Amino acid sequence: MKSNRANQESIGKNKYDKLTRMSGHASKKAWVVSVNMGYGHERAAFGLEDLAYGDIVTANNYPGIPEKEKKRWDGTRKIYEIVSRLQPIPGIGQAAFNFMDMFQRIPDFYPQRDLSRPSLQLRQIYRMIRKQKLGKHLVEKLAKHRLPLISTFFIPAFAAEEHGYPGDIYLVTCDADVSRAWAPLDPKKSRIKYFAANGRVVERLKLYGVREENIFLTGFPLPKPSIGGPEATIVKKDLAARICNLDPNGIFINKYTDVLKQNLGEPLCNFKKTHPLTVTFSVGGAGAQHQLAIDLMTSLKPSILQGRVRLNLEAGTRKHLADEFRNAAISLGMKRAIEKNLHIHWHDDRPTYFRQFARTLRTTDILWTKPSELSFYAGLGLAIIMAPPIGSQEDFNKRWLEAVNAGTSQLDPKYANEWLFDWIESGGLARFAWNGYIEAPTHGAYRIEQIITGEKMDLAELPLIV
């Protein structure tokens, strides 16, 4: 699957020029700024698109970005993507990734101590901002409108403060814990405010020296079209269908019938199925772990051909991966299953990918992914199976998912056609979906909107432990 794109750069430039001339619309309250390094930061920005003034701004690839600045950003992104793709290779791949990860590793939380000393990585970032004027061009463009600036990556937020952005500056965290690079060089004097994904991030930022009054516990901004307002009407509807798919023997449902009906309504599972049992495998932005997707497809082949399960393979914006998946399916004799019970998705551009992916998740029962920012999608009531983590922050995301009991690590994908159905028959994956809905934050985008606009909503207060 792909979307059409014609003269995208020209269209993007016209949109950007237009938005810098626009007067504010009542529902558009802030600049939303991201970077296209992996998918995590842009996925967080996508959750806030309803709050954005004009288009979401990509700090490392916006229309009119100076060529020197773009080259600096591109160099960093390419190194990350190359090393991430090498990571699964035994020996040299893991060594290269460990070396890179060393500079952004998150230290143990306990014993609690002062962690405010700037890291080497952070000092280098500030040298680029101060001496090479990284981000200055963008900040001057955005400063024409005195709007709040919400960044989903730390460098644009630091640059905004250093280059004198006149409005409020907010930084959205995208993982269940963060490295020292996420806090400013002098955090006690900084005016940057944080939207924290969970309680651990709140406490971590304090150890880094960020003032408590500058930290808001909001949760990760999940896409509003997947939620259904403060009442989460869409989540509840989707979860009701999902639990029925994930608990065919009624083991979990019979044990918690009253509480399920109270939260999800009646009748429970007494309706026509909206979709077959569906597994969605998501490949990360760097394209790592794509072989795992092929192993999964190979193992689930009998169930896919029998119509017992539907498999979505999400290649993001990487057409070559989608082609690789399709070729593998054909070589496995699964050509007739493509577009029936085997769906291979890719898209020309990231905004289209994020929107279509959110729609796909509405009829997804099991999300199979490395514990990236997608860990927070447990808040939509998805059962999550975790591929091996890549990087320090994903280790912490894995711990968080296990703590809220919304996901579990994969077993050998080559035998998924055995153990996956054992988990389903036992009702265990239905329990993960329910726990995600109950324990993981669902309304991050709404909490952030509430803070930016000052318009109060009836939202539950998040417990600090989450």
C-alpha positions in Angstrom: 0.0 0.0 0.0 1.3 3.4 -0.8 0.1 7.0 -1.2 0.6 9.3 -4.2 3.0 12.2 -4.0 3.6 14.8 -6.6 6.0 17.7 -6.3 6.1 17.2 -2.5 8.9 19.5 -1.8 7.3 22.4 -3.7 3.9 21.7 -2.0 5.6 21.5 1.4 7.3 24.8 0.8 4.1 26.5 -0.2 2.4 25.2 2.9 5.2 26.4 5.1 5.2 29.9 3.6 1.5 30.0 4.0 1.5 28.9 7.6 4.0 31.6 8.5 1.5 34.2 7.2 -1.6 32.7 8.8 -3.4 34.3 11.7 -4.1 31.9 14.5 -7.2 29.6 14.4 -9.0 29.0 17.6 -8.1 25.3 17.8 -4.5 25.7 16.6 -2.4 26.9 19.5 1.3 25.9 19.2 4.2 25.2 16.8 4.7 21.4 16.9 8.3 20.6 16.0 9.9 17.2 15.4 12.8 15.5 13.7 12.8 12.6 11.2 15.3 10.4 13.0 13.6 7.0 13.4 9.9 7.2 13.8 9.5 8.0 17.5 9.8 11.7 17.6 7.5 12.2 14.6 5.0 9.7 16.0 4.7 11.8 19.1 4.2 14.9 17.0 1.5 13.2 15.0 -0.4 12.7 18.3 -0.4 16.5 18.6 -1.3 17.4 15.0 -4.7 18.7 16.1 -2.9 21.2 18.3 -0.4 22.3 15.6 -0.4 25.8 14.1 -0.3 24.8 10.4 1.8 21.8 9.6 4.1 19.9 12.0 7.6 21.4 11.5 10.5 19.0 10.9 13.5 20.7 12.4 16.1 18.8 10.3 14.2 18.9 6.9 11.9 22.0 6.7 11.6 24.1 3.5 14.4 26.7 3.4 16.7 24.9 5.8 20.3 26.1 5.3 22.3 23.5 3.4 25.1 23.3 6.0 22.6 22.7 8.8 20.8 20.0 6.9 24.1 18.2 6.3 24.9 18.3 10.0 21.5 16.7 10.8 21.8 14.2 7.9 25.2 13.0 9.1 23.9 12.2 12.6 20.8 10.5 11.3 22.7 8.3 8.8 25.1 7.1 11.4 22.3 6.1 13.7 20.4 4.2 11.0 23.5 2.4 9.7 24.5 1.3 13.2 21.0 0.3 14.1 20.7 -1.9 11.0 24.1 -3.5 11.8 23.0 -4.3 15.4 21.5 -7.7 14.7 24.8 -8.9 13.1 26.8 -11.0 15.7 30.1 -9.5 16.8 30.8 -6.3 14.8 27.2 -5.1 14.6 26.6 -5.4 18.4 30.0 -3.8 19.2 29.3 -0.8 16.9 25.9 -0.3 18.5 27.2 -0.7 22.0 29.8 2.0 21.3 27.2 4.4 20.0 24.8 3.6 22.8 27.5 4.3 25.4 27.1 8.0 24.8 23.4 8.0 25.4 23.0 5.3 27.9 20.6 5.9 30.8 22.2 5.3 34.2 20.6 3.2 36.9 18.0 5.1 38.8 19.0 3.7 42.2 20.6 4.8 44.4 19.1 8.2 43.8 21.8 10.9 43.5 22.6 14.1 41.7 22.9 13.4 38.0 22.9 17.0 36.8 26.5 16.9 35.5 26.3 17.4 31.7 27.3 14.4 29.6 29.9 14.6 26.8 27.0 14.2 24.3 25.1 17.1 25.8 28.2 19.4 25.8 28.7 18.6 22.1 25.1 19.4 21.3 25.5 22.8 23.0 28.7 23.5 21.1 26.8 23.0 17.8 24.0 25.2 19.0 26.2 28.0 20.2 29.1 28.0 17.9 27.6 26.6 14.7 24.2 28.3 15.3 22.4 25.0 14.9 18.6 25.7 14.9 18.9 29.5 14.8 17.4 29.8 11.3 14.3 27.8 12.3 13.9 29.6 15.6 14.0 33.0 13.9 11.3 31.8 11.4 9.0 30.5 14.2 9.6 33.5 16.4 7.5 35.6 14.0 4.5 34.2 15.9 4.7 34.3 19.7 3.2 30.8 20.1 4.1 28.1 22.5 6.7 25.8 20.9 6.3 22.0 21.5 9.3 19.9 20.5 9.4 16.1 20.5 13.2 16.1 20.4 15.6 17.9 22.7 17.8 19.7 20.2 15.1 22.0 18.8 14.0 22.9 22.4 17.6 23.7 23.5 18.1 25.7 20.3 14.9 27.7 20.9 16.1 28.6 24.4 19.6 29.5 23.4 18.5 31.6 20.4 16.0 33.5 22.4 12.6 32.1 21.2 10.0 34.5 22.7 7.3 32.0 23.5 7.0 29.2 26.0 9.1 26.1 25.2 7.9 22.5 25.9 9.6 19.2 25.4 7.7 15.9 24.9 9.6 12.8 26.1 9.2 9.7 23.9 10.4 6.9 26.2 9.8 5.4 29.6 13.1 6.8 30.8 15.5 9.4 29.3 19.2 10.0 29.2 21.0 13.2 30.5 20.9 14.6 27.0 17.2 15.4 27.5 17.9 17.9 30.2 19.5 21.3 29.4 23.1 22.2 30.1 22.0 24.2 33.2 18.6 22.7 34.1 17.9 24.8 37.2 18.1 28.0 35.2 16.3 26.7 32.1 12.7 27.8 31.2 12.0 24.6 29.2 8.9 22.7 30.4 8.5 19.0 30.0 5.5 16.7 29.1 6.6 13.5 30.7 5.6 10.1 29.3 5.4 8.5 32.7 6.2 8.8 36.4 9.8 7.5 36.0 10.6 10.3 33.6 9.3 12.8 36.1 11.6 11.5 38.8 14.5 11.1 36.4 14.3 14.7 35.2 14.5 15.8 38.9 17.7 13.9 39.3 19.1 15.7 36.3 18.3 19.0 38.0 15.1 20.1 36.2 12.9 22.2 38.4 9.7 20.3 39.6 7.4 23.2 38.5 8.7 22.7 34.9 7.6 19.0 34.7 4.0 17.9 33.8 3.0 14.2 33.9 0.9 13.8 30.8 1.6 10.4 29.2 2.7 9.9 25.6 0.5 11.7 23.0 -1.4 8.9 21.4 -3.4 9.8 18.2 -6.8 11.3 19.1 -8.7 9.5 16.3 -7.8 6.2 18.0 -9.1 7.4 21.4 -12.6 9.0 21.2 -12.3 12.0 23.6 -11.9 12.0 27.4 -14.5 9.2 27.6 -12.3 7.0 25.3 -15.3 5.8 23.4 -13.3 4.5 20.4 -10.8 2.7 22.6 -13.6 1.0 24.6 -15.3 -0.1 21.4 -12.1 -1.5 19.8 -11.1 -3.2 23.1 -14.4 -5.0 23.4 -13.9 -6.6 20.0 -10.2 -7.3 20.7 -10.7 -9.1 24.0 -13.2 -11.4 22.3 -10.7 -12.3 19.7 -7.9 -12.8 22.2 -9.9 -15.0 24.6 -11.8 -17.5 22.4 -12.4 -19.8 25.3 -13.7 -17.1 27.6 -11.1 -17.9 30.4 -10.3 -14.2 31.1 -13.8 -12.9 30.2 -15.6 -15.3 32.6 -13.3 -14.3 35.4 -13.9 -10.6 35.0 -17.3 -10.5 33.4 -18.8 -7.8 35.7 -15.9 -5.4 35.5 -15.6 -5.8 31.7 -19.3 -5.2 31.1 -19.2 -2.2 33.5 -16.3 -0.6 31.5 -17.0 -1.8 27.9 -20.7 -2.2 27.9 -23.1 -5.1 27.0 -23.4 -7.5 25.3 -19.9 -8.7 25.5 -18.8 -10.9 22.6 -22.4 -11.4 21.5 -22.0 -9.6 18.2 -20.6 -10.2 14.7 -16.8 -10.1 14.6 -15.4 -6.9 13.2 -12.1 -8.6 12.1 -10.3 -11.9 12.2 -7.6 -12.4 14.8 -5.0 -9.9 13.7 -1.3 -9.5 14.3 0.6 -6.4 13.3 4.3 -6.4 13.1 6.0 -3.0 12.9 9.5 -2.5 11.6 11.4 0.4 13.2 12.4 3.6 11.4 16.0 2.4 10.9 14.7 -0.8 9.2 16.2 -3.0 11.9 14.7 -6.5 12.6 13.1 -6.9 9.2 14.3 -10.6 9.1 12.2 -11.2 12.2 9.1 -10.2 10.2 10.0 -12.8 7.5 10.5 -15.4 10.2 7.1 -14.6 11.7 5.4 -14.7 8.3 7.0 -18.1 7.6 5.9 -19.6 10.9 2.3 -18.2 10.6 2.0 -19.4 7.0 -0.4 -22.3 7.7 -2.7 -20.1 9.9 -2.7 -17.2 7.4 -3.6 -19.5 4.5 -6.3 -21.2 6.5 -7.8 -17.7 7.4 -7.2 -18.4 11.1 -5.1 -15.2 11.4 -4.5 -12.0 9.5 -0.9 -10.6 9.5 0.0 -7.0 8.8 3.6 -6.2 8.0 4.3 -2.5 8.5 7.3 -1.3 6.5 6.7 2.4 7.2 8.2 4.5 4.4 10.7 1.9 3.3 9.5 0.5 -0.1 12.5 -1.8 -0.4 11.4 -3.6 2.8 7.9 -4.0 1.5 9.3 -5.4 -1.7 11.4 -7.8 0.3 8.4 -8.9 2.4 6.3 -9.5 -0.8 9.1 -11.4 -2.5 9.5 -13.6 0.6 5.7 -14.2 0.7 5.7 -15.3 -3.0 8.7 -17.6 -2.5 6.8 -19.2 0.4 3.8 -19.9 -1.9 1.6 -17.2 -0.2 0.9 -15.0 -3.2 -2.9 -15.7 -3.0 -2.9 -14.6 0.7 -1.5 -11.1 -0.1 -4.2 -8.4 0.4 -6.5 -11.1 1.9 -5.0 -12.3 5.1 -1.5 -11.0 4.5 -1.2 -7.2 4.2 2.2 -5.5 3.5 2.0 -1.8 4.0 4.4 1.0 3.0 3.8 4.7 2.3 5.5 7.5 0.4 5.6 9.9 3.3 5.6 9.8 7.0 2.3 11.7 7.8 0.4 9.2 5.6 2.2 6.3 7.3 1.3 7.5 10.8 -2.4 8.1 9.9 -2.8 4.7 8.1 -0.9 2.9 10.9 -3.3 4.3 13.5 -6.2 3.1 11.4 -4.6 -0.4 11.1 -4.2 -0.6 14.9 -8.0 -0.2 15.4 -8.5 -3.7 13.9 -5.3 -5.1 15.4 -5.3 -7.5 18.4 -1.6 -8.0 18.9 1.1 -5.4 18.2 4.5 -7.1 17.7 7.3 -4.5 17.9 10.5 -3.7 19.6 9.9 -1.7 22.8 10.1 1.7 21.1 7.7 4.6 21.6 5.1 2.1 20.4 5.2 0.6 23.9 2.9 3.4 25.0 0.3 2.2 22.5 -0.6 -0.3 25.1 -2.8 2.6 26.3 -5.1 1.9 23.4 -5.8 -1.6 24.8 -3.4 -3.5 22.5 -1.7 -6.7 23.6 2.0 -6.2 22.9 4.7 -8.8 22.1 8.2 -7.4 22.3 11.0 -8.0 19.9 14.5 -7.6 21.4 15.2 -4.0 22.5 17.7 -1.9 20.6 19.4 0.7 22.8 19.3 1.7 26.4 16.0 3.6 26.2 14.2 0.5 24.8 15.5 -1.6 27.7 13.6 0.8 30.0 10.5 0.8 27.8 10.6 -3.0 28.1 10.7 -2.8 31.9 7.8 -0.3 31.9 5.6 -2.6 29.7 6.3 -5.5 32.0 5.6 -3.3 35.1 2.1 -2.4 33.8 1.7 -6.0 32.6 0.6 -5.0 29.2 3.2 -6.9 27.1 5.7 -9.7 27.1 8.9 -10.7 25.3 8.6 -12.9 22.2 9.6 -16.5 22.2 11.4 -17.9 19.1 9.5 -16.4 16.2 10.2 -19.5 14.1 7.7 -21.4 16.4 5.2 -18.6 16.7 2.5 -20.7 15.1 2.6 -22.9 18.2 3.3 -20.7 21.3 1.2 -17.7 20.0 -1.9 -19.7 19.9 -1.2 -21.3 23.3 -1.1 -17.8 24.7 -4.4 -16.9 23.0 -6.2 -20.1 24.0 -5.3 -19.4 27.7 -6.7 -15.9 27.6 -3.3 -14.5 28.5 -3.1 -11.9 25.7 -6.6 -10.6 26.5 -5.2 -9.9 30.0 -2.3 -7.8 28.5 -4.8 -5.8 26.3 -7.0 -5.1 29.3 -4.0 -4.1 31.6 -2.7 -1.8 28.9 -6.1 0.0 28.8 -6.3 0.2 32.6 -2.7 0.9 33.6 -1.0 2.8 30.7 -1.8 6.4 30.0 -4.3 6.9 27.2 -5.0 10.6 27.2 -1.6 12.2 26.8 -2.6 14.3 23.8 -5.6 15.7 25.7 -3.5 16.5 28.8 -1.0 18.4 26.7 -3.8 20.3 25.0 -5.3 21.1 28.3 -2.0 22.7 29.5 -1.4 24.6 26.3 -5.0 26.0 25.8 -6.1 26.2 29.5 -9.3 24.5 28.6 -10.2 22.0 31.3 -11.2 18.4 30.5 -12.5 15.7 32.7 -9.3 13.5 32.8 -8.1 11.2 35.5 -4.9 12.1 37.3 -2.0 9.8 36.5 -0.3 7.9 39.2 3.4 8.8 39.5 4.5 5.1 39.3 3.3 5.0 35.7 
